[in-house]
């Protein structure tokens, strides 16, 4: 990119900056239900500290409470109880200052089709009270690769260009915290890679980025810390590498020199599966078992090995482990 999207955090004195970009304690939200139905608890006491400068992933299935959480931070939904601070600013006591410290890129493309990108950014900056002399419209357009489309109507832009314009729109007031809600939902692989590059640049420039996504490989690729939310509660929160270590599972795929009809009895102590006559899959825990301990019984059974490969567990495995437990059904409207 020719320029970078920078935040105040990138240049301010580090000693004066908050340790955490977002601090949430026992945050709860209960929606009233119509027709005498019982209230719906969307958030059940969420507590999270999102470090300044992190690229933080917020994961969870539909109905988990992610959107409610984001909308409370953005000032669009009132919390029922608990506390939340953005850049050290309480969202209830100093709501205007808190909203100025955060930019939110929603999943929906809510752009006026009859405005140009330049007009949209200038209008958004005006809504945030940014003086004309301090607006960074041209720099933002260049940073998201839309300088040559500055005077084109928004309705003529491609889906990818519109998403990049949404990022620039969220950054007109230079917030130190940016929330991206499903930024690559429904986009092709090439555009997803382009958006990933923009997100990395934002974070590198000092912006704290909070990413919600249904694409687990996206979170695994981008995020340094991940929280998994399910049914209004945090079921896991740790550095990405630590979460992956919790899986402690590998698969060893072995290509044999001859066909097998059944698994030899010498391998009965292993968690082995015959995937095809010449392909054996053995599952083991690296913390307890060495590869040599797995291969020894194979050679002892007289089996020749032509090739072998290992398959690491990924974030999707952990996500499924933590969210597949049966829970009371929830309506998607309260997610």
KELUM-179069 format. One record per residue (C-alpha): x, y, z; residue in one letter; residue number from 1. Coordinates in Angstrom, 1 decimal, padded with zeros to 4 digits. Example, Ala and Ser with C-alpha at 12.3 -4.5 7.8 and 13.67 -1.06 7.14 Angstrom:
! residues 2
ATOM_x_y_z_type_seq
ATOM_012.3_-004.5_007.8_A_1 .
ATOM_013.7_-001.1_007.1_S_2 .
! end
This chain:
! residues 335
ATOM_x_y_z_type_seq
ATOM_000.0_000.0_000.0_X_1 .
ATOM_001.3_003.5_-000.8_X_2 .
ATOM_000.4_004.8_002.7_X_3 .
ATOM_-000.7_003.3_006.0_X_4 .
ATOM_-003.9_003.8_008.1_X_5 .
ATOM_-002.4_005.1_011.3_X_6 .
ATOM_-004.0_005.6_014.7_X_7 .
ATOM_-003.1_007.9_017.5_X_8 .
ATOM_-001.7_004.9_019.3_X_9 .
ATOM_001.1_004.8_016.7_X_10 .
ATOM_002.6_008.1_017.7_X_11 .
ATOM_001.5_008.8_021.3_X_12 .
ATOM_003.8_008.4_024.3_X_13 .
ATOM_003.5_004.7_025.3_X_14 .
ATOM_003.5_005.6_029.0_X_15 .
ATOM_000.3_007.6_028.6_X_16 .
ATOM_-001.6_004.8_026.7_X_17 .
ATOM_-003.9_002.3_028.4_X_18 .
ATOM_-002.6_-001.3_028.7_X_19 .
ATOM_-005.8_-002.6_027.3_X_20 .
ATOM_-007.7_-001.2_024.4_X_21 .
ATOM_-010.9_-002.7_025.6_X_22 .
ATOM_-011.8_-003.8_029.1_X_23 .
ATOM_-015.1_-005.5_029.8_X_24 .
ATOM_-016.2_-006.8_033.2_X_25 .
ATOM_-019.3_-009.0_033.9_X_26 .
ATOM_-021.1_-007.5_030.9_X_27 .
ATOM_-024.7_-008.7_030.6_X_28 .
ATOM_-027.5_-008.1_028.2_X_29 .
ATOM_-031.1_-009.3_028.5_X_30 .
ATOM_-033.7_-008.7_025.8_X_31 .
ATOM_-037.3_-008.5_026.7_X_32 .
ATOM_-039.5_-010.9_024.8_X_33 .
ATOM_-043.0_-010.1_023.4_X_34 .
ATOM_-046.1_-012.0_024.3_X_35 .
ATOM_-045.2_-012.8_027.9_X_36 .
ATOM_-042.3_-015.1_026.8_X_37 .
ATOM_-039.3_-015.2_029.2_X_38 .
ATOM_-036.5_-012.7_028.7_X_39 .
ATOM_-033.6_-013.7_026.5_X_40 .
ATOM_-030.1_-013.5_027.9_X_41 .
ATOM_-027.7_-012.6_025.0_X_42 .
ATOM_-024.7_-012.0_027.3_X_43 .
ATOM_-024.2_-013.8_030.6_X_44 .
ATOM_-021.4_-012.0_032.3_X_45 .
ATOM_-018.7_-011.6_029.8_X_46 .
ATOM_-015.3_-010.4_031.0_X_47 .
ATOM_-012.5_-009.7_028.5_X_48 .
ATOM_-009.3_-007.6_028.4_X_49 .
ATOM_-008.2_-006.9_024.9_X_50 .
ATOM_-004.5_-005.7_024.9_X_51 .
ATOM_-003.5_-002.5_023.1_X_52 .
ATOM_-002.0_-003.2_019.7_X_53 .
ATOM_-003.3_-006.7_019.5_X_54 .
ATOM_-005.1_-008.4_016.6_X_55 .
ATOM_-007.8_-010.0_018.5_X_56 .
ATOM_-010.2_-012.7_017.2_X_57 .
ATOM_-013.7_-013.0_018.6_X_58 .
ATOM_-015.2_-016.3_017.5_X_59 .
ATOM_-018.5_-018.0_018.1_X_60 .
ATOM_-021.5_-019.7_016.3_X_61 .
ATOM_-024.6_-017.8_015.3_X_62 .
ATOM_-026.5_-016.9_018.5_X_63 .
ATOM_-023.3_-016.7_020.6_X_64 .
ATOM_-023.6_-013.0_021.5_X_65 .
ATOM_-020.9_-011.6_019.3_X_66 .
ATOM_-023.1_-009.0_017.6_X_67 .
ATOM_-024.6_-007.9_020.9_X_68 .
ATOM_-021.2_-007.5_022.3_X_69 .
ATOM_-020.0_-005.3_019.4_X_70 .
ATOM_-023.2_-003.2_019.3_X_71 .
ATOM_-022.8_-002.4_023.1_X_72 .
ATOM_-019.2_-001.2_022.5_X_73 .
ATOM_-020.4_000.9_019.5_X_74 .
ATOM_-023.2_002.5_021.5_X_75 .
ATOM_-026.0_000.9_019.5_X_76 .
ATOM_-027.3_-001.3_022.2_X_77 .
ATOM_-027.6_-000.5_025.9_X_78 .
ATOM_-026.1_-003.0_028.3_X_79 .
ATOM_-028.2_-004.5_031.1_X_80 .
ATOM_-025.3_-004.5_033.6_X_81 .
ATOM_-021.5_-004.7_033.9_X_82 .
ATOM_-018.8_-002.3_032.8_X_83 .
ATOM_-017.1_-001.7_029.5_X_84 .
ATOM_-014.2_000.7_028.7_X_85 .
ATOM_-012.7_001.6_025.3_X_86 .
ATOM_-009.2_003.1_025.4_X_87 .
ATOM_-009.8_003.5_029.2_X_88 .
ATOM_-013.0_005.4_028.7_X_89 .
ATOM_-016.2_004.1_030.3_X_90 .
ATOM_-018.9_003.7_027.6_X_91 .
ATOM_-021.7_004.8_030.0_X_92 .
ATOM_-020.1_007.7_031.8_X_93 .
ATOM_-018.4_009.2_028.8_X_94 .
ATOM_-020.3_007.8_025.9_X_95 .
ATOM_-019.3_010.3_023.3_X_96 .
ATOM_-015.6_010.0_024.0_X_97 .
ATOM_-015.9_006.2_024.1_X_98 .
ATOM_-017.6_006.2_020.7_X_99 .
ATOM_-014.8_008.5_019.3_X_100 .
ATOM_-012.2_005.9_020.3_X_101 .
ATOM_-013.7_003.1_018.2_X_102 .
ATOM_-014.5_002.5_014.6_X_103 .
ATOM_-016.8_-000.4_013.6_X_104 .
ATOM_-017.0_-002.0_010.1_X_105 .
ATOM_-020.3_-003.8_010.0_X_106 .
ATOM_-021.0_-006.9_007.9_X_107 .
ATOM_-023.6_-005.1_005.9_X_108 .
ATOM_-022.5_-002.7_003.2_X_109 .
ATOM_-024.5_000.4_004.3_X_110 .
ATOM_-023.2_003.0_001.8_X_111 .
ATOM_-025.2_005.7_000.1_X_112 .
ATOM_-025.1_004.7_-003.6_X_113 .
ATOM_-025.4_008.3_-004.8_X_114 .
ATOM_-022.3_009.6_-003.0_X_115 .
ATOM_-018.7_009.3_-004.1_X_116 .
ATOM_-016.0_007.8_-001.8_X_117 .
ATOM_-014.6_011.3_-001.3_X_118 .
ATOM_-018.0_012.7_-000.3_X_119 .
ATOM_-018.8_009.7_002.0_X_120 .
ATOM_-015.5_010.1_003.9_X_121 .
ATOM_-015.9_013.9_004.2_X_122 .
ATOM_-019.5_013.5_005.4_X_123 .
ATOM_-018.5_010.8_008.0_X_124 .
ATOM_-015.6_013.0_009.2_X_125 .
ATOM_-018.1_015.9_009.7_X_126 .
ATOM_-020.4_013.7_011.7_X_127 .
ATOM_-017.5_013.0_014.1_X_128 .
ATOM_-016.7_016.7_014.3_X_129 .
ATOM_-013.4_016.5_012.5_X_130 .
ATOM_-012.4_020.0_011.3_X_131 .
ATOM_-011.9_020.3_007.5_X_132 .
ATOM_-008.3_021.2_008.0_X_133 .
ATOM_-007.7_017.9_009.9_X_134 .
ATOM_-009.5_015.5_007.6_X_135 .
ATOM_-007.4_012.8_006.0_X_136 .
ATOM_-009.8_011.9_003.2_X_137 .
ATOM_-007.2_011.7_000.4_X_138 .
ATOM_-004.7_009.7_002.6_X_139 .
ATOM_-007.4_007.3_003.5_X_140 .
ATOM_-008.5_006.8_-000.1_X_141 .
ATOM_-005.0_006.1_-001.1_X_142 .
ATOM_-004.4_003.7_001.8_X_143 .
ATOM_-007.3_001.5_000.8_X_144 .
ATOM_-006.5_001.7_-002.9_X_145 .
ATOM_-009.4_003.8_-003.9_X_146 .
ATOM_-007.7_007.1_-004.9_X_147 .
ATOM_-008.6_006.5_-008.6_X_148 .
ATOM_-012.2_006.0_-007.6_X_149 .
ATOM_-012.5_009.0_-005.4_X_150 .
ATOM_-015.2_010.7_-007.7_X_151 .
ATOM_-017.0_007.5_-008.8_X_152 .
ATOM_-020.5_006.9_-007.4_X_153 .
ATOM_-020.4_004.2_-004.7_X_154 .
ATOM_-023.0_002.2_-006.6_X_155 .
ATOM_-020.4_001.7_-009.4_X_156 .
ATOM_-017.8_000.1_-007.1_X_157 .
ATOM_-017.3_-003.6_-006.9_X_158 .
ATOM_-018.1_-005.5_-003.7_X_159 .
ATOM_-014.4_-005.5_-002.7_X_160 .
ATOM_-014.0_-001.8_-003.2_X_161 .
ATOM_-017.1_-001.1_-001.1_X_162 .
ATOM_-015.6_-003.2_001.7_X_163 .
ATOM_-012.4_-001.3_001.6_X_164 .
ATOM_-014.3_002.0_001.6_X_165 .
ATOM_-016.2_000.8_004.7_X_166 .
ATOM_-012.8_000.4_006.4_X_167 .
ATOM_-011.7_003.9_005.4_X_168 .
ATOM_-015.1_005.2_006.6_X_169 .
ATOM_-014.6_003.7_010.0_X_170 .
ATOM_-011.1_005.3_010.3_X_171 .
ATOM_-012.0_008.9_009.4_X_172 .
ATOM_-011.8_010.0_013.1_X_173 .
ATOM_-008.5_008.1_013.6_X_174 .
ATOM_-009.8_005.7_016.3_X_175 .
ATOM_-007.2_003.6_018.1_X_176 .
ATOM_-009.6_000.6_018.1_X_177 .
ATOM_-011.2_-000.9_015.0_X_178 .
ATOM_-013.8_-003.7_015.0_X_179 .
ATOM_-014.3_-005.7_011.9_X_180 .
ATOM_-017.5_-007.7_011.9_X_181 .
ATOM_-017.3_-010.6_009.4_X_182 .
ATOM_-015.3_-008.4_007.0_X_183 .
ATOM_-014.8_-011.2_004.4_X_184 .
ATOM_-018.3_-012.8_004.5_X_185 .
ATOM_-019.3_-013.8_001.0_X_186 .
ATOM_-016.2_-012.5_-000.8_X_187 .
ATOM_-013.9_-014.5_-003.1_X_188 .
ATOM_-010.4_-015.8_-002.2_X_189 .
ATOM_-008.5_-013.0_-003.9_X_190 .
ATOM_-010.4_-010.3_-002.2_X_191 .
ATOM_-010.1_-012.0_001.2_X_192 .
ATOM_-006.3_-012.1_000.8_X_193 .
ATOM_-006.4_-008.3_-000.1_X_194 .
ATOM_-008.5_-007.5_003.0_X_195 .
ATOM_-006.1_-009.6_005.2_X_196 .
ATOM_-003.2_-007.5_003.9_X_197 .
ATOM_-005.1_-004.3_004.8_X_198 .
ATOM_-005.9_-005.6_008.3_X_199 .
ATOM_-002.2_-006.4_008.9_X_200 .
ATOM_-001.2_-002.9_007.8_X_201 .
ATOM_-003.8_-001.3_010.2_X_202 .
ATOM_-002.5_-003.4_013.1_X_203 .
ATOM_001.2_-002.7_012.2_X_204 .
ATOM_000.4_001.0_012.2_X_205 .
ATOM_-000.7_000.8_015.8_X_206 .
ATOM_-004.4_000.2_015.6_X_207 .
ATOM_-005.9_-002.4_017.9_X_208 .
ATOM_-008.1_-004.7_015.6_X_209 .
ATOM_-010.9_-006.9_016.9_X_210 .
ATOM_-012.1_-009.3_014.2_X_211 .
ATOM_-015.2_-011.4_014.3_X_212 .
ATOM_-015.3_-014.1_011.7_X_213 .
ATOM_-016.9_-017.4_010.7_X_214 .
ATOM_-013.8_-018.4_008.8_X_215 .
ATOM_-011.6_-020.1_011.3_X_216 .
ATOM_-008.6_-020.2_009.0_X_217 .
ATOM_-008.9_-016.4_008.9_X_218 .
ATOM_-008.6_-016.1_012.6_X_219 .
ATOM_-005.8_-018.6_012.7_X_220 .
ATOM_-003.9_-016.7_010.0_X_221 .
ATOM_-004.4_-013.2_011.4_X_222 .
ATOM_-005.0_-013.1_015.1_X_223 .
ATOM_-002.5_-013.3_017.9_X_224 .
ATOM_-005.2_-013.7_020.6_X_225 .
ATOM_-008.6_-015.4_020.4_X_226 .
ATOM_-011.7_-015.5_022.5_X_227 .
ATOM_-014.4_-018.0_021.8_X_228 .
ATOM_-017.9_-017.1_022.8_X_229 .
ATOM_-020.8_-019.6_023.0_X_230 .
ATOM_-024.3_-018.9_024.3_X_231 .
ATOM_-023.4_-015.6_025.9_X_232 .
ATOM_-020.3_-016.8_027.8_X_233 .
ATOM_-016.6_-016.9_027.1_X_234 .
ATOM_-015.6_-020.6_026.8_X_235 .
ATOM_-012.0_-020.0_025.9_X_236 .
ATOM_-009.6_-017.0_025.8_X_237 .
ATOM_-005.9_-017.2_025.2_X_238 .
ATOM_-003.0_-016.6_022.9_X_239 .
ATOM_-003.6_-018.4_019.6_X_240 .
ATOM_-000.6_-020.7_020.0_X_241 .
ATOM_-001.6_-021.7_023.5_X_242 .
ATOM_-005.1_-022.6_022.3_X_243 .
ATOM_-003.7_-024.8_019.6_X_244 .
ATOM_-001.4_-026.5_022.1_X_245 .
ATOM_-004.5_-027.5_024.1_X_246 .
ATOM_-005.5_-029.8_021.2_X_247 .
ATOM_-002.4_-032.0_021.6_X_248 .
ATOM_-003.4_-034.3_018.7_X_249 .
ATOM_-001.7_-035.3_015.5_X_250 .
ATOM_-002.4_-037.7_012.7_X_251 .
ATOM_000.3_-039.7_011.0_X_252 .
ATOM_-000.6_-040.7_007.5_X_253 .
ATOM_001.4_-043.7_006.3_X_254 .
ATOM_001.7_-045.0_002.7_X_255 .
ATOM_002.5_-048.7_002.8_X_256 .
ATOM_004.4_-050.9_000.3_X_257 .
ATOM_001.5_-053.4_000.0_X_258 .
ATOM_-002.2_-053.6_000.4_X_259 .
ATOM_-003.9_-054.5_003.7_X_260 .
ATOM_-007.4_-055.8_004.2_X_261 .
ATOM_-007.4_-055.3_008.0_X_262 .
ATOM_-005.2_-053.7_010.6_X_263 .
ATOM_-002.6_-056.1_011.9_X_264 .
ATOM_-003.0_-057.2_015.5_X_265 .
ATOM_000.5_-055.9_016.2_X_266 .
ATOM_-001.0_-052.4_015.8_X_267 .
ATOM_-004.0_-053.0_018.1_X_268 .
ATOM_-002.5_-050.7_020.8_X_269 .
ATOM_-002.5_-047.8_018.4_X_270 .
ATOM_-005.4_-045.6_017.4_X_271 .
ATOM_-005.2_-046.7_013.8_X_272 .
ATOM_-007.6_-046.5_010.9_X_273 .
ATOM_-007.2_-048.2_007.4_X_274 .
ATOM_-008.3_-045.4_005.1_X_275 .
ATOM_-007.5_-047.3_002.0_X_276 .
ATOM_-005.7_-050.6_001.3_X_277 .
ATOM_-002.3_-048.8_001.3_X_278 .
ATOM_-003.0_-045.8_003.5_X_279 .
ATOM_-003.0_-046.1_007.3_X_280 .
ATOM_-003.9_-043.2_009.6_X_281 .
ATOM_-002.6_-043.3_013.2_X_282 .
ATOM_-003.7_-040.7_015.7_X_283 .
ATOM_-001.5_-039.9_018.7_X_284 .
ATOM_-000.8_-037.2_021.4_X_285 .
ATOM_002.6_-035.6_020.8_X_286 .
ATOM_002.9_-034.8_024.5_X_287 .
ATOM_002.7_-038.5_025.4_X_288 .
ATOM_004.0_-040.4_022.4_X_289 .
ATOM_007.0_-040.0_020.1_X_290 .
ATOM_006.8_-040.6_016.4_X_291 .
ATOM_009.3_-043.4_016.8_X_292 .
ATOM_007.0_-045.2_019.2_X_293 .
ATOM_004.3_-045.1_016.5_X_294 .
ATOM_006.6_-046.3_013.7_X_295 .
ATOM_008.2_-049.1_015.7_X_296 .
ATOM_005.1_-051.4_015.7_X_297 .
ATOM_004.7_-050.8_011.9_X_298 .
ATOM_008.2_-052.1_011.1_X_299 .
ATOM_007.7_-054.9_013.8_X_300 .
ATOM_004.6_-056.0_011.8_X_301 .
ATOM_006.8_-056.3_008.7_X_302 .
ATOM_005.2_-053.4_006.9_X_303 .
ATOM_007.3_-051.3_004.6_X_304 .
ATOM_006.8_-047.5_004.6_X_305 .
ATOM_006.9_-045.7_001.2_X_306 .
ATOM_005.9_-042.3_002.5_X_307 .
ATOM_004.5_-040.6_005.6_X_308 .
ATOM_003.1_-037.2_006.6_X_309 .
ATOM_001.6_-035.6_009.6_X_310 .
ATOM_-001.6_-033.6_009.9_X_311 .
ATOM_-001.7_-030.9_012.7_X_312 .
ATOM_-005.0_-030.1_014.4_X_313 .
ATOM_-006.2_-026.6_013.7_X_314 .
ATOM_-008.4_-024.0_015.3_X_315 .
ATOM_-011.5_-025.6_013.8_X_316 .
ATOM_-011.0_-028.7_015.9_X_317 .
ATOM_-010.9_-026.7_019.1_X_318 .
ATOM_-013.8_-024.5_018.1_X_319 .
ATOM_-016.0_-027.6_017.6_X_320 .
ATOM_-014.8_-029.2_020.9_X_321 .
ATOM_-015.8_-026.1_022.8_X_322 .
ATOM_-019.1_-025.3_021.0_X_323 .
ATOM_-020.6_-028.6_020.2_X_324 .
ATOM_-021.8_-029.3_023.8_X_325 .
ATOM_-025.6_-029.2_023.9_X_326 .
ATOM_-027.0_-025.9_025.1_X_327 .
ATOM_-030.5_-024.4_025.3_X_328 .
ATOM_-031.6_-023.2_021.9_X_329 .
ATOM_-031.4_-019.4_021.2_X_330 .
ATOM_-033.0_-017.2_018.6_X_331 .
ATOM_-030.6_-015.7_016.0_X_332 .
ATOM_-032.2_-012.3_016.5_X_333 .
ATOM_-030.5_-012.1_019.9_X_334 .
ATOM_-027.0_-012.9_018.7_X_335 .
! end
